[in-house]
Amino acid sequence: MSTPRQPRETRAGLEPLAVLPVFVPLQDKRAVLAGSNGGAPWKVKLLAAAGARVDVYAEEPSEELRGVPAEIAAGSVTLHERRWTPEDLHGAAFAIGAMEDEDDCIAFVAEARKAGAIVNAVDRPHLCDVKFGAIVNRSPLVVGISTEGAAPVFGQTVRARIEAMLPRGFKHWVGAARDWRETVSARFHGFSERRGFWERFTDRAFAEPDRAPTQADLDELMGQAEALPLGGAVTLVGAGPGDAELLTLKALRALRNADVILYDDLVASEILDYARREARTMLVGKTGHGPSCRQDDINALMVSLAKTGKQVVRLKSGDPLVFGRAGEEIEACRLAGIPCTVVPGVSAAQGAAAALGVSLTHRDAARRLQFVTGHDRRGALPDDLNWGALADRSVTTVVYMPKRTLGALLERAVSEGLAPTTPALVVFNATRPNQQTVAGTAADLAGKVEASGFEGPAILMVGEALGRREAGSALPGPELQAAS
């Protein structure tokens, strides 16, 4: 029996960042650009688009640079056809060196820093305080993209993809959000009420992105928020077997809306990165035969948090409805009168089969697929398994949590009629970078697994379909280490 432990709050970390993405407000602030190299015109347009009052100093401005003041739609641009001086930098919030001469640029950067300006130097990253990335403009929604100079073409391709994803009408919705924020805050004093309004607002923006919101939208959304305040609720979410890219869109949305996330040990850490940064994350560790929280304690915590009005996500590895004790948690919510919904996930069986390129069913070899658990409450081989069904040659059997009873289970299945030569394999850490596989037959697999020394969550698959060449290019060799 596993040793009980208490749920504990955790703090999600961030993967290392090559640069810190920040956004600089320049509305009505002074900016200076000196020089006239090829990057100067675009930089001036960017500064002006951000609302800056831009002074440009260039002894011999290009024709393109001369034409910029007539092209801008925001801010202002004044062209001074002379060399810059240190006095020109007084009061500048932002300064860009766009000169060809390296020594001149170094001197400009030094004087700009003395004046307290943020500094950028075109094509001289070693002199920059900040660098420009690719931009998707739906202002006031602005998306910045940086590869830290490593792959500009890649960054531009990412920008193009995001451009295609974000309707241009979003700028009207984000503008309305800015204009309505004070009104909404004055009307709804509770955090949950305000968030309820903005969630409905966002739903409408995504449903009707090509039109500008009106006063009628504000009135209707406020009425809905007052009539249907968001109460506490629980969502059981399947995190999949490991690979974060296997999360469903619905699972992502649940994570981003959660106030509290109760997660198991087997949930990959990068999946928690999808949660909003204000969300509390609590480890309620459930691992096979390891230290685990009591299920009753998890149920009580889940219900008590929801009763305080929190949106609670119970995040489980794989699919919560497959050996995930979802039934007990759904029942606990029902008895407490807490709304509970389920977001299914990719099961460990599906993930493992997909990662190996084998099919669990085959019209000539497997007409039935069955999932069983490898142990009972005591950790022993279940005494109520249908051994006739496990020995059936037309079945693929997937055994969850098989490690403790693997040898006994396969030995009994063979004694009950399963052909000793039936293909069988165990997949460790399915779909994760450290995925490892041991393949063999019903007769020899247990010994191979023991000899492998592989660790981690495991799943056993047994059946003739696994050996069909049509199911995959080939059954994996006796010991295969495969990255997903």
ABEGO torsion letter per residue (X at the ends): XBBBBBBBBBBBBBBBBABBBBBBBABGBBBBBBEABAAAAAAAAAAAAAGBBBBBBBABBBAAAAAAAAABABEBBBBBBBBBBAAAABGBABBBBABABAAAAAAAAAAAAAAGBBBBBBGBAAABABBBBBBBBAOABBBBBBAGGABAAAAAAAAAAAAAABBAAAAAAAAAAAAAAAAAAAABABAAAAAAAAAAAAAAAAABAABBBBAAAAAAAAAAAAABBBBBBBBBBBAEAGBAAABBAAAAAAAAABABBBBBAABBAAAAAABBAABBBBBABBBBGBBBBBAAAAAAAAAAAAAAGBBBBBBBBEBAABGAGAAAAAAAAAAAGBBBBBBBBBBAAAAAAAAAGBBABBAAABABBBBBBABBAAGBBBAABBAAAAABAABBBBBBGAAAAAAAAAAAAAAAGBBAABBBBBBBGBGBAABBBBBBBAAAAAAAAAAAGBBEBBBBBBEAAAABAAABABBBBABBBBBX
